[in-house]
Amino acid sequence: WAVWYPGAEPGGGSFIAQRMLASKSERDAMAATLFFNFAHYVIRPWPWILVGLASLIVYPNLSDIQAAFPHLDPGLVGHDIAYPAMLKFLPAGWIGLMVGGLIAANSSTVLSLLNWGASYVVHDFYRRVIRPGAPEKHYVSAGGTATVMLFLVSSGVVFLLDTAKASFNIMLQVGAGTGLLYLLRWFWWRVTAWCEIVAMAASFLVSLGLAILARRGVLLETDGALIVTVVITTVCWVATAYLGPQTDAATLIDFYKKVHPVGPGWRYVRRKAGISEDAAARYSHRENIPLSLLGWASGSLMIWSALFGIGAVLYGRWRQGAWLFAVFAAAAWLLIRVVRQLWD
């Protein structure tokens, strides 16, 4: 909940929305998202984990990697190189399939991020500030140009990073503290665009400050730096929610009538719009917060129990695996009941 990460945004986001909007109905979008979470967190990780564990046996030390690949630049030899080094054990046909899969996976991720970034550049900046009122065809061309420019800039940034883990830590650090904001924006009318801007700026500046301190010898562990960033960022955006500019009432009312957000956090807007609590309940007949929280808990339990259940079986811990799969079955049954009740 505390950290934003592409594909696992705590409060939803454009990354997953691109896929949801491609569904033919809201029900299909929910089913697709549930399947994505199961496939993403349960099915996909274990081949990675097994190969990673095997790499610890095959290449117990960095010197073993260097010995296996004597022509590899010593500057590239690191712990994150052990995983791709395992590719040498694949036969020709399988390695071709693996390369094709990597290209497809990389293309999917890169295209989603480029499309997302270009939409920000064109619709939130270029269209509003540089060239408002132009034909749609012009904005499509501008989107293509923005996509190419973002690709070139991001490709240049790659050369500033030493390891894949470094880029992962940077993403976590820069997104730290924004997760709660993205969750609460659906449940609290005070969360504005200024809160998001302040949160992103605060997390970036804190991350930059910690990086400067690290270069001067004041080094925090990754988890400690993450906690510091989360706390400072949260204080900044919550203060902005109370002290910063507020969205005008007409815009809030229009948004409420279009989306019908639920919960006590929108009671102020409902009063402003002259909408009673009974009428609001009729508008949002599927939005039962206690039932939705039960679905969230059962869904999370289903994913975690399946993930660790597979691990227990692979490790030969049959009894533990049986218990975990029993929990998985119960949680899945409960989730199905909740979803059906919400959609009836």
C-alpha positions in Angstrom: 0.0 0.0 0.0 2.9 2.3 0.6 4.8 2.1 -2.7 3.8 2.7 -6.3 5.1 0.2 -8.8 4.2 -0.3 -12.4 1.7 -3.1 -12.8 1.0 -3.3 -9.1 -0.4 0.2 -8.4 -2.1 0.3 -5.0 -5.0 2.5 -6.1 -5.1 1.5 -9.8 -3.4 3.4 -12.6 -2.9 3.8 -16.3 -0.8 0.7 -16.5 -3.5 -1.7 -15.5 -6.3 0.6 -16.9 -5.0 0.1 -20.4 -5.8 -3.6 -20.1 -9.1 -3.1 -18.2 -10.4 -0.7 -20.9 -9.6 -3.3 -23.6 -12.3 -5.6 -22.0 -15.8 -5.6 -23.4 -17.5 -5.0 -20.1 -16.9 -4.1 -16.5 -17.5 -7.7 -15.4 -14.9 -8.9 -17.9 -12.4 -6.3 -16.8 -12.8 -7.6 -13.2 -12.4 -11.2 -14.2 -9.4 -10.4 -16.3 -7.8 -8.4 -13.5 -8.3 -11.4 -11.1 -6.8 -13.8 -13.6 -3.9 -11.4 -14.1 -3.1 -11.3 -10.4 -3.2 -15.1 -10.1 -1.0 -15.6 -13.2 1.3 -12.8 -12.3 1.9 -13.6 -8.6 1.3 -17.4 -8.5 2.1 -19.0 -11.8 4.9 -16.8 -13.2 7.3 -16.4 -10.2 8.1 -20.1 -9.5 10.1 -20.8 -12.7 12.1 -17.7 -11.9 12.6 -18.7 -8.3 13.7 -22.2 -9.2 16.2 -21.0 -11.8 17.5 -18.4 -9.3 18.0 -21.1 -6.6 19.7 -23.4 -9.2 22.1 -20.5 -10.1 23.2 -20.4 -6.4 24.4 -24.0 -6.8 25.9 -23.7 -10.3 27.6 -20.3 -9.6 28.1 -20.0 -5.8 30.6 -17.2 -6.2 31.1 -14.3 -8.7 34.4 -15.9 -9.6 32.5 -18.9 -10.9 30.6 -16.7 -13.3 33.8 -15.1 -14.5 35.4 -18.5 -15.0 32.3 -19.8 -17.0 32.4 -16.6 -19.2 36.1 -15.6 -19.5 35.4 -13.1 -22.3 32.8 -11.2 -20.2 33.8 -7.7 -19.2 34.7 -7.9 -15.4 32.8 -4.7 -14.8 29.5 -6.5 -15.8 30.0 -9.4 -13.4 27.5 -9.1 -10.6 25.0 -11.1 -8.6 22.2 -10.2 -11.1 24.2 -11.7 -14.0 23.8 -15.3 -12.6 20.3 -15.6 -13.8 20.9 -14.9 -17.5 24.1 -17.1 -17.2 21.8 -20.1 -16.7 20.7 -19.7 -20.3 23.8 -21.6 -21.4 22.2 -24.9 -20.2 19.3 -24.6 -22.6 19.4 -26.5 -25.9 19.3 -24.6 -29.1 15.5 -24.9 -29.6 14.6 -23.9 -26.1 17.0 -21.0 -26.0 15.3 -19.7 -29.2 12.0 -20.0 -27.5 13.3 -18.2 -24.4 14.7 -15.4 -26.5 11.4 -15.0 -28.2 9.6 -15.0 -24.9 11.9 -12.3 -23.5 11.4 -10.1 -26.5 7.6 -10.5 -26.2 7.7 -9.7 -22.4 10.0 -6.8 -22.9 7.9 -5.4 -25.7 4.7 -5.6 -23.7 6.2 -3.8 -20.7 8.1 -1.1 -22.8 5.1 -0.4 -25.0 2.7 0.0 -22.1 5.1 2.4 -20.4 5.8 4.4 -23.6 2.1 4.6 -24.4 1.4 5.7 -20.9 4.2 8.3 -20.8 3.2 9.7 -24.2 -0.4 10.2 -23.0 0.9 12.3 -20.1 3.1 14.4 -22.4 0.5 15.0 -25.0 -2.8 15.3 -23.1 -1.6 16.8 -19.8 1.1 19.1 -21.1 1.2 19.6 -24.9 -2.5 19.7 -25.5 -3.2 22.1 -22.6 -0.1 24.3 -22.7 1.6 24.2 -26.1 -1.1 23.6 -28.7 -4.7 23.6 -27.4 -7.6 23.2 -29.9 -5.6 21.4 -32.6 -7.2 18.5 -34.7 -7.0 15.0 -33.2 -4.8 13.9 -36.1 -2.2 16.4 -34.9 -2.2 15.0 -31.4 -1.9 11.4 -32.7 1.3 12.6 -34.6 2.5 14.4 -31.4 1.9 11.1 -29.5 4.2 9.2 -31.9 6.9 11.9 -31.6 6.6 11.8 -27.7 6.9 8.0 -27.8 10.1 8.1 -29.8 11.6 10.9 -27.6 10.7 9.0 -24.4 12.3 5.8 -25.8 15.5 7.7 -26.6 15.7 9.4 -23.2 15.0 6.2 -21.3 17.5 4.3 -23.3 20.1 6.9 -22.3 19.2 6.5 -18.6 20.0 2.8 -18.8 23.7 3.5 -19.2 23.7 5.4 -15.9 22.6 2.3 -14.0 25.1 -0.5 -13.0 22.7 -3.3 -12.2 19.0 -4.3 -12.7 18.6 -4.1 -8.9 19.7 -0.5 -9.0 16.8 0.4 -11.3 14.4 -1.6 -9.2 15.5 0.2 -6.0 15.2 3.6 -7.7 11.6 2.8 -8.8 10.7 1.7 -5.3 12.4 4.8 -3.7 10.8 7.3 -6.1 7.3 5.8 -5.7 7.6 5.4 -1.9 4.8 7.2 0.0 2.5 7.6 -3.0 0.7 4.3 -2.6 -1.7 5.4 0.2 -2.5 8.6 -1.8 -3.5 6.6 -4.9 -5.7 4.4 -2.7 -7.4 7.2 -0.8 -8.1 9.4 -3.8 -11.1 7.2 -4.5 -12.4 7.4 -0.9 -11.6 11.0 0.1 -12.7 14.2 -1.7 -9.8 16.2 -0.3 -7.2 14.3 -2.4 -6.5 16.6 -5.3 -4.1 16.7 -8.3 -1.9 19.0 -6.1 -1.6 16.2 -3.6 -0.3 13.9 -6.3 2.2 16.4 -7.6 3.5 17.2 -4.1 3.7 13.4 -3.3 5.7 12.7 -6.5 7.9 15.7 -6.0 8.5 14.9 -2.3 9.4 11.3 -2.9 11.8 12.3 -5.7 13.5 15.0 -3.7 13.9 12.8 -0.6 15.3 10.0 -2.8 17.7 12.4 -4.4 18.8 13.7 -1.0 19.4 10.2 0.3 21.4 9.4 -2.8 23.6 12.5 -2.2 24.0 11.5 1.5 25.0 8.0 0.4 27.7 9.4 -1.8 29.0 11.3 1.2 29.2 8.2 3.3 25.8 8.5 5.1 24.3 5.3 3.9 20.9 4.0 4.9 19.8 0.4 4.2 17.1 0.1 1.5 14.3 -0.6 3.9 15.3 2.3 6.1 15.5 4.7 3.2 12.1 3.4 2.1 10.5 4.1 5.5 12.0 7.6 5.6 10.7 8.4 2.2 7.2 7.0 2.9 6.9 9.1 6.2 8.1 12.4 4.7 6.0 12.0 1.5 2.9 11.1 3.4 3.2 14.1 5.7 3.7 16.4 2.7 0.7 15.2 0.7 -1.7 15.0 3.7 -0.7 18.6 4.6 -1.4 19.6 1.0 -4.8 18.0 1.2 -5.8 20.3 4.1 -3.8 23.4 3.4 -3.4 23.4 -0.4 -5.8 24.5 -3.1 -9.1 22.6 -3.2 -11.0 21.3 -6.2 -14.0 23.6 -6.8 -17.4 22.2 -5.8 -18.9 22.0 -9.3 -16.1 19.8 -10.5 -16.4 17.6 -7.4 -20.1 17.2 -7.9 -19.7 16.4 -11.6 -17.1 13.8 -10.8 -19.3 12.3 -8.1 -22.3 12.0 -10.4 -20.2 10.4 -13.0 -18.2 7.9 -10.9 -20.4 7.6 -7.7 -17.5 7.0 -5.3 -18.6 5.5 -1.9 -17.8 5.9 1.7 -17.9 8.6 4.3 -15.0 10.5 2.6 -17.5 11.8 0.0 -20.3 12.7 2.4 -19.3 16.4 2.1 -19.7 16.3 -1.7 -23.0 14.4 -1.4 -24.4 17.1 0.9 -23.2 19.8 -1.6 -24.9 18.0 -4.4 -28.1 17.5 -2.4 -27.9 13.7 -2.7 -29.2 11.8 0.3 -27.4 8.7 1.6 -30.3 6.5 0.4 -30.0 7.9 -3.1 -26.3 7.4 -3.0 -26.7 3.8 -2.0 -29.0 3.2 -5.0 -26.5 4.8 -7.3 -23.7 2.6 -6.0 -25.7 -0.6 -5.4 -22.6 -2.8 -6.1 -20.2 -0.8 -3.9 -20.6 -2.5 -0.5 -17.4 -1.5 1.4 -17.4 -4.3 4.1 -18.1 -6.9 1.4 -15.5 -5.4 -0.9 -12.9 -5.5 1.9 -13.9 -9.2 2.5 -13.3 -9.8 -1.2 -9.9 -8.0 -1.0 -8.8 -10.1 2.1 -10.0 -13.4 0.6 -8.3 -12.6 -2.8 -5.0 -11.7 -1.1 -5.2 -14.9 1.0 -6.0 -16.9 -2.1 -2.9 -15.5 -4.0 -0.5 -15.9 -1.0 -1.6 -19.4 -0.1 -1.3 -20.6 -3.7 2.1 -19.0 -4.1 3.6 -20.6 -0.9 1.6 -23.8 -1.4 3.4 -24.4 -4.7 6.7 -23.6 -3.0 6.0 -26.1 -0.2 5.2 -28.8 -2.7 8.4 -28.1 -4.7 10.4 -28.3 -1.5 8.8 -31.6 -0.6 6.9 -30.2 2.4 3.7 -32.1 1.5 1.8 -31.5 4.7 2.4 -27.8 4.7 1.5 -27.7 1.0 -1.8 -29.5 1.7 -2.7 -27.0 4.4 -1.9 -24.1 2.2 -3.9 -25.5 -0.8 -6.8 -26.1 1.6 -6.6 -22.4 2.6 -6.4 -21.5 -1.1 -9.6 -23.5 -1.9 -11.5 -21.9 1.0 -10.3 -18.4 0.0 -11.2 -18.9 -3.6 -14.6 -20.2 -2.7 -15.2 -17.2 -0.5 -14.0 -14.8 -3.2 -16.3 -16.3 -5.8 -19.2 -15.9 -3.4 -18.3 -12.3 -2.7 -17.9 -11.4 -6.4 -21.3 -13.0 -7.3 -23.0 -11.2 -4.5 -21.5 -7.8 -5.5 -22.6 -8.3 -9.1 -26.1 -9.7 -8.6 
